[in-house]
Amino acid sequence: MIAAVGHADLSVDTLRAVERELRARMERIGDPAPGLVRAGSGVSAAFGRAVRASGRPLVVLLPAQGAVPAPMPPNELGPAREVTALAEEVRLLAYDPNDRDACVRADEALVAQCGRLLAVWDGSPTDGRDATAHMVAFARARGVAVEVVWPVGVTRGAVCQAAPAPDLSTVREIRDDRRSA
């Protein structure tokens, strides 16, 4: 599987550039491995769209309380619904999406299941809020191939409250093609 993690404080313009780069990377990767991402906003939604646009299946990890999905933070509801709708498979994973440490442990579980990690990362160290550097180190320590995705000219600092408007036409075409096969 190919997983993605990344900074949460990205602007809509940065996320658009990141999504274009993720799509290009997914198209260059030779093996047909599915994408794996934790439900949420920002990088999760951009990666989900890129995976589906490349014709790959998407697996989404949803937070769970026992055997039922856990409530998502209000700013992540729309993007989580979108990425879940794009998914071929949804798996429940016990964690609290409102607890930073629980989200880090969930991302560690995600990384442990993949053979390649696409890290939307500017190279900065972990700062107590953002754990992207930790995820990169965690993956590398386990022998997971890591590709840093940081398009030229993008910046951090403006929190994206909603994912950029999706272009689901390619996803619908992919799904229609699979149904007719």
Beta strands, then each sheet from edge to edge (+ up, - down):
strand 1: 2-6
strand 2: 35-38
strand 3: 58-65
strand 4: 68-69
strand 5: 89-94
strand 6: 116-120
strand 7: 145-149
sheet 1: 4+ 3- 2- 1- 6- 7-
sheet 2: 4+ 3- 5-
end
